[in-house]
């Protein structure tokens, strides 16, 4: 069982879901502070490189976490985004199916950006048929430091492997020795394989991939996943 953690993002890239599909349980890291100009509230390219959506945010509290960050209630951004999505995808192979479902997601009431992104990610996982359990970090106990936070999550969720980027270990963002002392093995996300199908869609939003391939989109991701155990990081 592999535990991973990914920062919430608005219609993120195919590569984001490639990583998520390698987890058995993924922490939806909405306990992190909101970062202006990030992918948290800005989508990956949709349908073409110029089509990007941005959720307007209230910046009353610069220390706000993603879970509590407020969207601009005076903006009709949800209606505008829906109109853009319908314009971009109404003639795509599976636009007829997913656009009405997106309408339902966007028209619900949400108390924060975190709640909206959480609902959206749950739907995308369901539509992709990816067998990954996601849990909200904001609903789990907190720890004062990232490595101790991983230990806390692993203990609560009964996980023995933590999957992460190699850079997180090499740059000291995560302390491998502390994880080992707590009987948690650290493994790496596998890079997307050299496949024209995946690579050509990698920079774009997962929504574009889904609109093109429909229910098969998740199957395409899963068939490329590595089947062999991942090696533990060595010094």
C-alpha positions as CSV (number, residue, x, y, z in Angstrom):
1,X,0.0,0.0,0.0
2,X,1.5,3.3,-1.1
3,X,0.6,6.7,0.4
4,X,1.2,9.8,-1.7
5,X,0.3,13.5,-1.3
6,X,-0.6,16.0,-4.0
7,X,-1.4,19.7,-3.8
8,X,-4.9,20.5,-5.0
9,X,-5.0,21.9,-8.5
10,X,-7.8,23.1,-10.9
11,X,-8.2,20.7,-13.9
12,X,-4.5,19.7,-13.6
13,X,-2.4,17.9,-16.2
14,X,-2.5,14.3,-17.3
15,X,0.8,13.9,-15.5
16,X,-0.8,14.9,-12.2
17,X,-3.2,11.9,-12.6
18,X,-0.4,9.7,-13.8
19,X,1.2,10.2,-10.3
20,X,-2.1,9.9,-8.5
21,X,-2.8,6.6,-10.2
22,X,0.4,5.2,-8.6
23,X,-1.0,5.7,-5.1
24,X,-3.2,3.4,-3.2
25,X,-4.2,6.3,-0.9
26,X,-3.5,10.0,-1.8
27,X,-3.7,12.9,0.6
28,X,-5.4,15.9,-0.9
29,X,-3.0,18.4,0.6
30,X,-5.4,21.2,1.2
31,X,-3.6,22.0,4.5
32,X,-1.0,23.8,2.5
33,X,-1.1,27.6,2.2
34,X,-2.6,29.0,-0.9
35,X,0.0,30.3,-3.3
36,X,-0.9,33.1,-5.7
37,X,-0.2,32.4,-9.4
38,X,-0.1,28.7,-8.9
39,X,-2.0,25.8,-10.5
40,X,-4.2,25.7,-7.4
41,X,-6.7,28.0,-9.0
42,X,-5.4,28.0,-12.6
43,X,-6.1,25.2,-15.0
44,X,-3.7,23.4,-17.3
45,X,-4.3,24.2,-21.0
46,X,-7.8,23.1,-22.1
47,X,-8.3,21.9,-25.7
48,X,-5.4,24.2,-26.9
49,X,-2.5,25.9,-25.3
50,X,-4.3,29.3,-25.1
51,X,-7.4,28.0,-23.2
52,X,-6.7,28.4,-19.5
53,X,-9.2,29.1,-16.7
54,X,-8.5,30.9,-13.5
55,X,-10.6,31.0,-10.3
56,X,-10.7,34.5,-8.8
57,X,-9.6,34.5,-5.2
58,X,-10.1,36.8,-2.2
59,X,-6.7,37.7,-0.8
60,X,-7.9,39.0,2.6
61,X,-5.7,36.6,4.5
62,X,-2.2,35.8,3.0
63,X,-1.8,33.0,5.5
64,X,-5.0,31.2,4.5
65,X,-4.8,27.5,3.7
66,X,-6.2,26.0,0.5
67,X,-9.0,24.5,2.6
68,X,-10.2,27.9,3.8
69,X,-9.3,30.2,0.9
70,X,-12.4,32.0,-0.4
71,X,-13.3,32.5,-4.0
72,X,-14.6,35.9,-5.1
73,X,-18.3,35.7,-4.5
74,X,-18.9,38.9,-6.5
75,X,-17.6,37.2,-9.7
76,X,-19.7,35.0,-11.9
77,X,-16.6,32.9,-12.6
78,X,-18.4,29.6,-12.4
79,X,-20.9,30.6,-15.1
80,X,-18.1,32.0,-17.3
81,X,-16.1,28.8,-16.9
82,X,-19.0,26.6,-17.8
83,X,-19.7,28.7,-20.9
84,X,-16.0,28.3,-21.9
85,X,-16.1,24.5,-21.3
86,X,-19.2,24.1,-23.3
87,X,-17.7,26.2,-26.1
88,X,-14.5,24.2,-26.1
89,X,-15.8,20.7,-25.7
90,X,-19.4,20.5,-27.0
91,X,-18.2,18.8,-30.3
92,X,-15.6,16.5,-28.7
93,X,-16.3,12.8,-28.6
94,X,-17.5,12.7,-24.9
95,X,-18.5,16.3,-24.4
96,X,-22.2,15.3,-24.6
97,X,-21.6,13.1,-21.5
98,X,-19.3,15.0,-19.2
99,X,-20.5,18.6,-19.8
100,X,-23.9,18.0,-18.0
101,X,-22.0,16.3,-15.1
102,X,-19.7,19.3,-14.9
103,X,-22.7,21.6,-14.8
104,X,-23.9,19.7,-11.7
105,X,-20.5,20.1,-10.0
106,X,-20.2,23.8,-10.7
107,X,-23.7,24.7,-9.6
108,X,-23.5,23.3,-6.1
109,X,-22.7,25.5,-3.2
110,X,-19.2,25.5,-1.8
111,X,-17.9,27.4,1.3
112,X,-14.3,27.6,0.0
113,X,-12.0,26.9,-2.8
114,X,-10.8,23.8,-1.0
115,X,-14.4,22.4,-1.0
116,X,-14.9,23.1,-4.7
117,X,-11.6,21.5,-5.7
118,X,-12.2,18.5,-3.4
119,X,-15.6,17.9,-5.0
120,X,-14.1,18.3,-8.5
121,X,-11.3,15.8,-7.9
122,X,-13.6,13.3,-6.5
123,X,-15.7,13.4,-9.6
124,X,-12.7,13.2,-11.9
125,X,-11.4,10.1,-10.1
126,X,-14.8,8.5,-10.5
127,X,-15.0,9.4,-14.2
128,X,-11.5,8.0,-14.7
129,X,-12.4,4.8,-12.8
130,X,-9.0,5.1,-10.9
131,X,-9.0,2.8,-7.8
132,X,-7.4,5.4,-5.6
133,X,-8.7,6.5,-2.2
134,X,-8.3,10.2,-1.5
135,X,-8.5,11.8,1.9
136,X,-8.4,15.5,2.9
137,X,-5.3,16.7,4.8
138,X,-7.5,19.3,6.5
139,X,-9.5,16.6,8.1
140,X,-6.4,14.7,9.4
141,X,-4.3,15.6,12.5
142,X,-1.6,18.1,11.8
143,X,2.1,18.0,12.6
144,X,4.7,20.8,12.8
145,X,7.0,19.5,10.0
146,X,6.5,17.8,6.7
147,X,8.3,14.5,7.5
148,X,6.5,14.2,10.8
149,X,3.2,14.9,9.0
150,X,3.9,11.9,6.7
151,X,4.6,9.8,9.7
152,X,1.3,10.9,11.3
153,X,-0.6,10.2,8.1
154,X,1.0,6.8,7.6
155,X,0.2,5.7,11.2
156,X,-3.4,6.9,11.0
157,X,-4.0,5.3,7.5
158,X,-1.9,2.2,8.3
159,X,0.5,2.7,5.4
160,X,4.1,1.4,5.2
161,X,5.3,3.0,1.9
162,X,5.4,6.7,1.0
163,X,5.6,7.6,-2.7
164,X,7.2,11.0,-3.6
165,X,9.3,12.9,-6.1
166,X,13.1,12.1,-6.0
167,X,13.7,15.8,-5.6
168,X,11.9,15.9,-2.3
169,X,14.5,13.5,-0.8
170,X,17.5,14.9,-2.5
171,X,16.8,18.5,-1.4
172,X,16.0,17.5,2.1
173,X,12.3,18.4,2.0
174,X,11.5,15.0,3.4
175,X,13.9,13.2,5.9
176,X,14.3,9.6,4.7
177,X,16.0,8.6,8.0
178,X,13.1,9.7,10.1
179,X,10.7,7.7,7.8
180,X,12.9,4.6,8.1
181,X,13.0,4.9,11.9
182,X,9.2,4.8,11.8
183,X,9.2,1.8,9.4
184,X,8.1,3.8,6.4
185,X,9.8,3.0,3.1
186,X,10.2,5.8,0.7
187,X,9.7,5.1,-3.0
188,X,9.6,7.3,-6.1
189,X,6.9,8.2,-8.6
190,X,7.7,6.6,-11.9
191,X,8.0,8.9,-14.8
192,X,5.5,8.7,-17.6
193,X,6.8,6.2,-20.2
194,X,7.8,7.2,-23.7
195,X,4.5,6.8,-25.4
196,X,3.3,9.1,-28.1
197,X,-0.3,8.8,-26.8
198,X,0.6,9.9,-23.3
199,X,3.3,12.4,-24.1
200,X,1.2,14.2,-26.6
201,X,-1.4,14.8,-24.0
202,X,0.8,15.2,-21.0
203,X,1.0,19.1,-20.9
204,X,-2.7,19.5,-21.2
205,X,-5.5,19.2,-18.7
206,X,-6.8,15.8,-17.6
207,X,-10.2,17.1,-18.7
208,X,-9.0,17.3,-22.4
209,X,-7.8,13.7,-22.1
210,X,-11.2,12.7,-20.6
211,X,-13.2,14.5,-23.2
212,X,-11.2,12.7,-26.0
213,X,-11.2,9.1,-24.6
214,X,-14.2,9.0,-22.2
215,X,-14.3,6.0,-19.8
216,X,-11.3,4.6,-21.6
217,X,-9.1,7.5,-20.3
218,X,-8.5,5.9,-16.9
219,X,-7.8,2.5,-18.5
220,X,-5.2,4.0,-20.8
221,X,-3.4,5.5,-17.7
222,X,-3.6,2.2,-15.8
223,X,-2.3,0.1,-18.7
224,X,1.0,2.1,-18.7
225,X,1.6,1.9,-14.9
226,X,4.7,0.0,-13.8
227,X,3.9,-3.5,-12.6
228,X,7.2,-4.2,-10.8
229,X,7.8,-3.0,-7.2
230,X,9.6,0.3,-7.0
231,X,13.0,0.4,-5.5
232,X,13.7,2.1,-2.2
233,X,15.9,5.2,-2.4
234,X,19.5,4.5,-1.8
235,X,22.1,7.0,-0.6
